[in-house]
C-alpha cells in the first residue's frame, strides 16, 4: 500500500455497536460491514467523547473534547476557525470530500432554548458583547446546513472549503425528511417529492404502532441512504478517472456519512418489514427493577401510549420497543447494502489496494435499555459505545482490540497512517502500533472521559444536567450536576454488564468510588486544552 494511502470513512448516525453482526448481534444482517471487521481490526471498547450528534462530530473533526472545541451540545456550530484533521490532510495534498450528513452546523430551523439571562440586575450588554467569546458562530458561513435556506432558496449552496472539505454533497435532517443537496437530487427525479414524505403521506400499515415510525412512500432508490452511496461512488469514479488520465494522482479522504439509523424510523421498501418485531429480543434491562431516579421520573410522567417528543427521551411498551428495534435493523441492513455497493465499486476501480476503510458511528441509542429510547445524559453502554472497524490493505485480518478507544483517536490514527503529525491541542492518540503500523490500540490506557452538557432540563431536574463519565475496562463512573443537585452512577461492567446495580451509594463500594473519582479528576486535568500556543515567554 502507498505511504500516503486513501481513506474511506463510513459513519452512521445514532447506531449502537451491538447493532452489527460483527459485534455479536445474531439477528441483524450486516455482511459487508462484518466483512470489514473480518479483514481488518475491530475495536471492542470504542466510546464517544460525547453521546450527542454535534458535539461528537466536532470531536471527530478536531480530535478534541467538547469542552475544548466549544460544541458543548446541539445548537452550537463548530467554529469556522477550528483546525481539523481534514485540514492537515488537505494541506498535505489530499483531495477531501464529504457526502451525506455533516451536522457541524445547525440544520433544524428551530430557535435556541438557551438565551442570555442577566444576573444581578443592570443594563443588558450590547449584542456583540453578550457572550464571553465574540465569535458567536452565527452569520455568514454558519448557514451551510440550515434546512429552511435549502428549502426556500434554490441558489443556496455550501461555502467551500467546508471545514476543509473541498467537495460536499450534503444531507440535513433525518428519516424521509432529509434535505440539502439530497433534496435537490430528489426533486430532479420526482415531480412532487414532498408527496412521498412524512407521516401524512405514509403508506398505511396498521401492524405498527410505535411512535415516530411510518412507512414512507419513498422508494429504496430515492431514499437518502441510496443517495449517499451514489454520491460516494461518483467521487470514487471521478478520482479513478483523474488518476487514469494522470490529471491528478493525489490521494483522497472521503467521508461517507449516512443520516440513518437515527429516528424517525422510516426504512423504505423491503427494509420496512425485513425484520419481524415479534422476533426481536428486548434488552435484559428493559423491565429492570429499581429504576434510577432519572428513569423513574420518565416512567412516572409518561405512559407508553402518550404522545412522545422527537427531541426528548421517552418510554415504550414491549410492543413498541420490538417494532422500533425491527425498523432500526431494517435501516441498518439498508446501510450495510449501501456500504457493500461502495466497497464493490472501490474494488472494481482498482482503488481498494491503496485505501484504508473505517466504519464508526457518532453515538449509540438506549434502544430500550431500562425501557427508554433515544439519547441523553444517562450514559448506559448502549449509548456511549460505538462500532469502530479499521481495515487496511495487507492486514492479517480478524483482529480484535479490547483496549479502550475513543472517537478522539480516529483523526490521530488517520494522520499517523498518512505520516502526518497532529496539530497542537489534539487530545486523542493513534491506535496504530508504532513499530508495525498495525491497528493495536493505546498501551496502558486506564480510562476514557465522556462529557455531556444537556441542552435542556430533563429527567426531573430544574436545571440542565451536566455529566462527566469515566469508563475503564471494568467500570463506569458518572457524576451528575444539575444546579445545586447532584447524583452519580457506578457500575461494574464485568459483573453487571446490563448496568442494573448502581453502587454509587453502596458503602462497600466507597473506596472504589473514591479511586475512580480521583482518576476522573486527573483525566479531566490532563484534558485541559493546550491551545493556543504561546506567542512569547511573557
N, C-alpha and C positions, 0 to 999 in steps of 0.2 A: 504494500500500500504506500501511497505517496507520503512524503514527510509533512505535507500540508493537505490533509485529506478533506474531502467534502463532509458536510454534516447535514443529516436529515433528522430533525427533531419533531416527533409526533407528540402533541399534548391534547388531552381531553379535559372536559370541564366537569368538575364535581363527581369524579369517579373513584370509588374505593379501590384499594389494592386487591382486595379479595373478590372483586367482580371481574376476575380474569381466571382462565383455566390454569395458567402458569403460577398463580398464587393460591392454588388449592381448591378453586371452585369447580365442583363436579357437574354443575348444571349449565352455566352459561358457556356458549360455544365461541371460542376466540382462537382458532387455529393459527392465524397469521401472526398475531401478537405473541402467542405461545411459541411460535417458531423463532421469533427474535430472541426470546429467552433461551431457547434450546441451543441456538448457535452463538449466544453471547453470554452476558452475565446478568443475573437477576439480583437486585438488592432487596433482601427480605425485610429490612427495617429502614425503609426510606420514609422520612417525615417532612412535613411542610415547615416553613418559617412562620406562617400564619394560615389558618384554615379558612380563609376568605379570598374571593377571586382577585380583586385589585391589589391588595397588599402582597399576596404570594406571587402574582405575576410580575409585580415590580421587583420582588426579591429575586425571581428567576432572571430578570434582565440585568440586575445590578450586582447580584451576589451579596446583597446587604439586607439586614433585618428591617422590618417596618419602622422601628424607632430610629433607624439611620437614614433611610431614604424618604421617610415622611408620609408614606401612604399607609396611615395607621388603620384605616378601614375603607370600605367602599365609599365613593363620593369625593375622594382626593386623588387627582391625577398625579402620575409620576412627573416630576419636574422636567421640562424640556432641556434644562441644563444638566440633567443627570448623565453621568458617564455609564455606558452599558458595555457588556462584554461583546455584544454585536458590533459596537463601535470599534473595539480593538480588532476584531476580525476584519471589519471593513477597511480599517487603516492599514492592515497587513495585506490587502489585495483581494480579500474575499468578496464575492458577489452575494449580497444579503437580501433575503426575501421572506415575507410573511404572508401566508394565505390562511384566512379564517378569523377566528376571534383573537383580538389583542387584549382588550379591556385594560389598557394602560391609561385611558381617559374615560370620563363619564359618558354613558350612552343611553341611559334610561329616559331622560327628559323630565325628571322629577326634581322639584325644588329640594334644597338641603333641609334636613331636620335639625341640624345643629347650627345655630346662628349666634352672633355676638350678643352677650348679655352683660350689661355693666354691673360692676360690683362696687359698692360703697358710695354710690351717687356720683355726681359730677357730670360734666358735659361729655357727650359721645365723641370719640375720636373721629377725625375725617376718615373716609373710606380707605385711603391709601396707607393709613397708619393704624388700622383697626386690628391687625394681626402682628404677631412677633416677627414674621418674615414678610417683607414687602412683595415677595414673589407669591401672589395669591393663587397662582396656577389657574388663572381664568383669562379669557380674552382670546385674541388671535393665536392660533396654534393649539388651543386646547379644545377645539370643537371638532376634531377629526372624526371622532366616533359618535358624535351627537346625533342620535337617530332622528329627532324631528327635522334636523337640517337635511339629512339624507332623503327624507320623505318629501319635504317641501321644495327643495331646490335641486333641479336636475343638474346644475353645474357644480354642486358641492363635491369636493374631492379632498383626498388626503394630501396634506402638505409633506413633500418628500425632501430629505430623508426623514422618515418617521421613526424616531428613536434608533436611528442608524440603519433601518431597513430601507434599501433603495427601491424595492418593488413591494407593493402591498395590494392585496385583494382582500377586502375587509368584510367580516360578518359582525353585526351587532345584534344584541338581544338573543332570545333562546326559542326552543321549540319550533313551531311552524311560523313564528312571527319574526324571523330573522330579517334584517335589512342590511344597509351598507352596500358595497359593491354587489353582494348577492342579490339584493332586491332589484337592482337594475338588470342583472343577468336573468333573473326570473321573469321580469316584465318583457324581456325580449323573446321569451319562449312561451308565454301565455298571455292572451289578450286581457284577462282580468284576474291577475294573481291573487288579489285580496278575496276573491270569491272562493278560493281554495283554503283559506287560512282562518284560524281562530275557532273557538268553541261554537260560535253561532253558525258557522258553515260546516261543522263536522259531520261526518257520516255517523248516523245513529248506531249505537251499539249498546243495548240495554244490559249486556253482560258485565259492564264495568261501571262502578260507582265511585271510584277513587277521586279525590279532589285533584284538580289541575291535570286531568287526563282526558283527552278526546282523540277520536280517530280522524286524523287530518285527511283532507281531500288531496293534499299534495302527493303526486306520485313519487316513487322512490328516486327516479332520475332527476327530479326537480327539488328534492329536499336538500337542506344545507350541507349535510354530510357528503352527499354526492358532489355538490359544488366544490367543497374544499378539496376533495380528491381530484376532481377535474382540473382545478387551478394548480394544484401541486404537480400533476402530470404535465401540464402545459409549461411550467417553469423548468422541469427536468428536460423536456424536449427542446426548449429554447437553449438551455445550457449545452446539451449534446450537439445541437446543430452548430452553435458558435464554436465549440471545440473542434468539430469535424472540419469546419471551414478555416480553422486556425485563426479565427477572428478574435477569440477570447478564450484563453486556456486557464483563466483564474479559477480557483476552487470556489465552491458555493457553500453557504449556510442557508438552509431552507427550513423555516418553522411552519409546520402543518398543524393548524390548531382547530379542533372540532368544537362547536358550541355544545354538542351533546356529550354525556347524558344528563346534563343539568335539566331540572324541571323547567317548564311543564313537560308532561310525559306524552309525547306525540310521535312515536315511531311510525313511519309511513308503510303502506303496502303490507307485504308479508311479514314485516318485522313487528307489526302491531300485535298479532296473536301468535307469534313464533313460539312463545312460551305459555304454558298453561298455568294460570295463577294458582289453581288448586295444588299444583305440584311444587310450588315454591316453598322451601323451608324458611321458617322465621328465625331471627336471631335468638340465641339462648336467653338473652336479657329482655326479650320482648315483654314478658309478663313478670319482670323481676320484682320480688318482694322488697319492701323498704326503699322506695324511691328516694334519691337525694332531694333536698329541698327544691332546687330548680325544676326538676322533672315533676315532682309532686304538685308544684304550683301550676304547671301547664296542664296536667291532668285534671286538677280541680276546677280550673277556669274553662275548660274547653271539652265539651263532649265530642265523641268521634263524628257525630253527624252534623256538627255545627259548621258554619262557613269558616274556611281557613284562609288566612292571608298568604299570598305568594311570597311574602318577604319575611315571614316570621315562623319559627318552629311550630309544628302542630302535631297533635296526637292522631293516631289512626286505629281503626279496628283491625282485627286479624285479616278480614277480607280485603280491606283497603290496602293493608301492608303487602299482602300477597300480590294484589293487582299492580301496585307500584313497582315492586321488585320485578315482576314479569315484564312490564313495559320497559323498565330500565335495562333489563337484559336484552330486550329487543333493540334498543338504541345502541347498546354496547356491541352486539353482534353486527349491526349495520356498520359501525365504525371499524370493526375488525375486517369486514369485507372491503371497506374503502382502503384501509391500510394495505390489505393484500393487493389491491389494484395498483397502488402507488409503488409498492415494492416490486411487483412484476414488471412495471414499466422501467423502474430503475435498473433492473437486471437486463431487460431487453435492450436498453440503450447503452449497455456496456459501462454503466457508472457504478455498479454495485461494488466492484473490486477496489474502488477508491473512496468509498463512502461509509462513514460511521453512522449508524442508525440508533436513535434513542427514543424511548417511549416513557411518558410520565403523565401525571395529571396535576391540576393546580391545587386540588384538595379533595377530600372524600365527602361522605354524606353519612348521617346517622342511619338512614335507611331501615328504620325500625328498631335500632338499638334502644333499649329502655322504652320502647313504644313511641318514639318521636321520629320526625322526619326533618330533613334539610340540614342546616348548619347553625352554629352559634358558639358561645364561649364554653360549652361543655366539651372538653377535649377527649372524648372517647376515641378509642383507637381507630374505629371505622372512619372517623372524620379526619384525623391528623395523619394517618398513614396512607401513602400513595404508592402506585407502581413506579418502578424505575428499572428499565432494561437498557443495557448498553451492548450493542452488537457491532464489533469492529471486524473488518475482513482479516482473515488469517488467524482469528482467535480459536482457541481449543474448543469452546462451546460448552454449554451446560453448566457453567459456573454459577455458584450461589454465594453471595456475601452476606453474612449475618451481622456484621458490624453496622453501627449506626451511620446513616447517610441523610443528608438534608437537601432540600431544594437549593439552598445556597451553594451546594457543592457542584451543581450541574454546570454553571458557567465557568467555574475554576477548572473543572475537568476538561471541558471543551477547549479552553485556552491552553491547558497543559498539552493536550494531544496535538494542537496546532503549533506547538512550540513557542507560545506567547506567554509572557509574564502577566500576572494580574495587575490592575491599577491599584493605587493606594486607596484603602478603605474597603476593599472586598473582604468579606468575612467568612466565606466558605473555604473549603480545602479540596484539592484534587483527589479524586477517588482512584487514580492510577498508581500502580506500584512504581516508585522512582527508578528501579533497576530494570524491570522487564517491560514497563509500559502497559501492562495488563490491568484491567479493572480489578481492584483488590480492596477498596475501602480505605479508611483512615486508621492507621495503627494507634492503639492506645486511647482512642476517643471514649471518654467516660459518659458523656451525656450530650443532649441537644436541648436548646431553648426554643420554645414556641411562644410567640407573643400574640395577644389579641386585645384590641380595644373595641368594644362593641359600638355599633353605630347608633343604637337606641337603647333605652332602658328595657329590660326584659327579664323573664324568669322571676318576677315579683319584686325586683329591685327598683327603687325610685330613681336611682342614678344609673348611668351606663356602666356595666361591669367592665373591669379591666382584669385580664387574666395573664399570668405568666406560668408556663409549664416547663418542667424538666422531665425529659424522657431518657431513661437509661436502658440498658439491655434487659433489665428486670423490672424496673419500677416506673410509675408515672406519678409525679407530684405536680399539682396545680394549685396556685394561690390566687384567690379572687379578691378584688377590691371594688366596691360599688358605693361611692360616697363614704359614709362612716361605717359601712357594713363590710364584714369580711367573712370568708368561708374558704374551705380548702378540700382537696381530694388527695388521697394517697392509695395507690393500688399496687399489689404485687402481680405483675403481668404473667409470671410463670405459674403461680398457684391460682390466680384468679383472672384468666385471660378475657373473660366477659365483663370484667370490672363491676362486679356485683357487691363487693365488700369494701366500702370506703373505710380506711383505717386512720383517717386524719385525726379523729378524736379518740382513738384507741390508746389507752395508757401504755399498753405493751409495745406500741409502735412509736412511742415518743422519741427514743434515741434515733431511729431510722428517719423520722420526720425531721429532726434537727440536722442530721447529717445531710439529707437531700436538700433541705432549705439552704444550708450553707453552700452546698455545691451550686444550687441555682444562683445564689448571690454572686459567687465567684465567677460563674459563667456570664452573668449579666454585666459584671465589671469588665470582663475580657471583651465583651461585645460592644463596649462604648466605641463610637466611631473615631478612627484616627485621621479622618479627613476634616478640613483641608490640611495639606502640608504647610508648615510654617514658611513665611517669606523672609524671615530673618531670625537672628538669635534673640532679639528683644526689641 
